[in-house]
Amino acid sequence: MSDQTFFADGLAGLEAGARAELASDEVSHVRAARLRPGRRLAVIDGAGSRWEAELVALDRRRASCRLLAPVPPEPALPLHLWAPVANRDRSLWLVEKVVELGAATIAWIEWERSRSVADAGRSEGFLRRAEGRARAALKQSGRGWLPRLRSPVAPEEALGRHEGAGWLADAEGGRRLGDAIVRGSAGGGAGPPLTVAVGPEGGLTHSERRRCRAAGFEPVSLSPATLRFETAAVVVVGWAAAMLEETKTKRTTRG
């Protein structure tokens, strides 16, 4: 399998031997990598399709490849992150890491203590940057599913449409994260789909914490130390992804 991966347009429904165009923003990356026609590469579309391919044409504006063999897709994890509206650069770093771990969606929540953040990523420009980071992380990680990135919403709206199990990373949480993982792996509690919510710096208000509990979120404590929001998110998403992968493996084995 090639270790150089690029996004390609319109892979759905294609068969071996078909030609596919690389995404327009990938042409400069192909040129920077000094690839020439005849080189093998991997192509993905961010929606589960992954192919071994051969570069067949390259100029300043376009690059095309011939599809050689499909790579069996891995199912997307039913794992969703609610991240706080927060510092832009740290939020972009967070996007990279949770994409590598397999988050299916990332939604930004305007918690009460998020409102004073100036460069919080409320603009379309932030979402474009976040998508760029997500695409780069997806190629690096070898995963096949680009997460959906959702614009900031109020917690009331997010809680109103929440379904499935939920973990709330909360310094005042009662259950240790390890206990929640054991419980979820055993088949009770946090089964898929699973949403993990992380509060802002300074934590949630008592009212927000109460509403999360009422919506079915289980508070989990990650560490006796005070963690930055992006650290807390990576920890809880990483453990949740490991639990969901284990659950998937057990179900496949039983089947």
C-alpha positions in Angstrom: 0.0 0.0 0.0 1.4 3.4 -0.9 2.3 5.7 2.0 1.4 8.8 -0.1 -2.3 9.5 0.0 -4.3 12.1 -1.8 -8.0 13.2 -2.1 -9.7 12.4 -5.4 -13.1 13.5 -6.7 -16.0 11.2 -7.6 -14.7 7.8 -6.4 -18.1 6.4 -5.6 -19.3 3.8 -8.0 -16.0 3.6 -10.0 -14.4 0.3 -10.9 -10.8 -0.8 -11.4 -9.3 0.7 -14.5 -11.3 3.9 -14.3 -9.7 7.3 -14.2 -10.2 9.7 -11.4 -9.2 13.4 -10.9 -7.3 14.4 -7.8 -8.9 17.2 -5.9 -7.7 20.6 -7.3 -5.9 21.6 -4.1 -3.9 18.3 -4.2 -2.1 19.1 -7.4 0.5 21.3 -5.7 1.0 18.5 -3.1 1.7 16.0 -5.9 4.2 18.4 -7.5 5.9 19.1 -4.2 6.3 15.4 -3.6 7.9 15.2 -7.1 5.7 12.4 -8.2 5.7 11.5 -11.9 3.2 9.5 -14.1 3.7 5.9 -13.4 4.1 6.3 -9.6 1.8 4.4 -7.2 -0.3 6.4 -4.7 -3.4 5.9 -2.6 -6.5 8.0 -3.2 -9.4 8.6 -0.9 -12.6 10.6 -1.0 -13.3 11.1 2.7 -16.5 9.0 2.5 -15.0 5.6 3.0 -13.6 4.9 -0.6 -9.9 4.1 -0.7 -8.0 2.9 -3.8 -4.5 1.9 -4.8 -3.9 4.0 -7.9 -1.3 5.0 -10.5 -0.6 8.6 -11.4 -1.2 8.9 -15.2 -1.2 12.6 -16.0 0.0 15.8 -14.3 0.2 19.4 -15.3 0.0 22.7 -13.4 -3.7 22.6 -12.8 -4.8 18.9 -13.0 -3.6 15.5 -11.9 -5.4 12.3 -12.8 -4.8 8.6 -11.8 -6.0 5.2 -12.9 -7.6 3.1 -10.2 -5.9 -0.2 -9.7 -7.5 -2.0 -6.7 -10.0 -1.0 -4.0 -9.0 -1.2 -0.3 -11.8 -2.6 1.8 -13.3 0.3 3.8 -13.3 0.4 7.6 -16.7 1.4 9.0 -16.8 4.9 10.5 -16.9 5.0 14.3 -20.2 6.2 15.7 -18.2 8.8 17.8 -19.1 12.4 18.1 -17.3 15.3 19.8 -18.8 18.4 21.2 -15.9 20.8 21.6 -16.1 24.2 23.3 -15.8 27.4 21.3 -12.3 28.3 22.3 -8.9 29.6 21.2 -8.6 29.2 17.4 -5.1 27.7 17.2 -5.7 25.2 20.0 -9.0 24.3 18.4 -7.3 23.6 15.1 -4.7 21.4 16.8 -7.7 19.6 18.5 -9.3 18.9 15.1 -6.1 17.2 13.8 -5.9 14.9 16.8 -9.5 13.8 17.0 -9.6 13.1 13.2 -6.6 10.8 13.7 -8.5 9.0 16.5 -11.6 8.5 14.3 -14.3 11.1 15.4 -17.2 11.1 13.0 -18.4 14.6 13.7 -17.0 17.7 15.5 -19.5 20.3 16.7 -18.5 23.5 18.5 -20.7 24.5 21.5 -21.2 28.0 22.8 -21.0 27.2 26.5 -21.6 30.2 28.8 -17.9 30.5 29.5 -17.1 30.4 25.8 -18.8 33.7 25.1 -15.8 35.9 26.0 -13.4 34.1 23.6 -12.4 36.5 20.9 -10.8 34.2 18.2 -13.3 31.4 18.9 -13.7 30.0 15.4 -17.2 31.4 14.7 -16.3 32.5 11.2 -16.4 30.6 7.9 -12.7 31.2 7.7 -12.2 29.1 10.8 -14.2 26.2 9.4 -12.2 26.3 6.1 -9.0 26.1 8.1 -10.5 23.3 10.3 -11.4 21.3 7.2 -7.9 21.7 5.8 -6.4 20.4 9.0 -9.0 17.5 9.0 -8.1 16.5 5.5 -4.3 16.5 6.2 -4.9 14.5 9.4 -7.1 12.0 7.5 -4.4 11.4 4.9 -1.7 11.0 7.6 -3.7 8.6 9.7 -4.8 6.3 6.9 -8.5 6.5 7.9 -11.2 6.8 5.3 -13.9 9.0 6.7 -13.7 12.8 6.9 -15.6 14.0 9.9 -18.5 16.5 9.5 -17.6 19.9 11.0 -20.5 21.7 12.5 -20.8 25.5 13.1 -21.1 26.6 16.7 -24.5 26.2 18.3 -25.9 27.0 21.8 -26.0 24.0 24.2 -29.8 24.1 24.3 -29.9 23.3 20.5 -27.3 20.6 20.7 -28.9 18.9 23.7 -32.3 19.1 22.1 -31.2 16.9 19.2 -28.8 14.6 21.1 -29.5 10.9 20.7 -27.6 7.9 22.1 -25.2 7.7 24.9 -23.1 10.5 26.2 -20.0 11.2 28.3 -19.4 14.6 29.8 -15.7 15.3 30.5 -16.1 17.2 33.8 -13.6 17.9 36.6 -16.6 17.4 39.0 -17.7 14.2 37.4 -18.6 11.4 39.7 -17.5 8.3 37.7 -13.9 7.8 36.7 -13.4 7.5 32.9 -11.9 4.0 33.4 -15.1 2.8 35.1 -17.3 4.2 32.3 -15.1 2.4 29.7 -15.3 -0.9 31.5 -19.1 -0.5 31.8 -19.4 0.4 28.1 -17.2 -2.5 27.0 -19.4 -4.9 29.0 -22.4 -3.8 26.9 -24.1 -1.5 29.4 -24.2 2.2 29.3 -22.0 3.8 26.7 -22.8 1.8 23.6 -22.7 3.3 20.1 -23.4 5.9 19.0 -21.5 7.9 21.6 -21.2 11.6 22.0 -18.4 13.0 24.2 -18.7 16.6 25.4 -15.9 18.8 26.7 -16.6 22.0 28.5 -14.7 25.3 28.2 -11.8 26.6 30.3 -13.3 27.3 33.7 -15.8 24.4 33.3 -19.5 24.3 32.8 -21.9 26.2 35.0 -24.1 24.3 37.4 -27.1 24.9 35.1 -25.3 23.5 32.1 -24.1 20.5 34.0 -27.6 19.8 35.2 -29.0 20.0 31.6 -26.4 17.7 30.3 -27.2 15.1 32.9 -30.9 15.4 32.1 -30.1 14.8 28.4 -28.4 11.5 29.3 -24.8 12.5 29.6 -22.8 10.7 32.2 -20.2 12.9 33.8 -16.7 11.3 33.8 -13.6 12.5 35.5 -10.3 12.3 33.6 -7.6 13.3 36.0 -7.2 15.0 39.4 -5.2 17.6 37.5 -6.8 20.6 35.7 -6.6 19.8 32.0 -6.8 22.2 29.1 -9.9 21.7 26.9 -7.9 20.2 24.0 -6.1 17.8 26.3 -9.3 16.7 27.9 -10.9 16.2 24.4 -8.0 14.1 23.1 -8.0 11.9 26.2 -11.7 11.2 26.2 -12.0 10.8 22.4 -9.0 8.4 22.4 -10.5 6.2 25.2 -14.0 6.3 23.6 -12.5 5.3 20.2 -10.7 2.4 21.8 -13.8 1.2 23.5 -15.9 1.4 20.3 -13.2 -0.4 18.3 -13.2 -3.2 21.0 -17.0 -3.4 20.9 -16.9 -3.6 17.1 -14.3 -6.4 17.2 -16.3 -8.4 19.7 -19.4 -8.2 17.6 -17.6 -9.2 14.5 -16.1 -12.2 16.3 -19.5 -13.3 17.6 -21.0 -12.9 14.2 
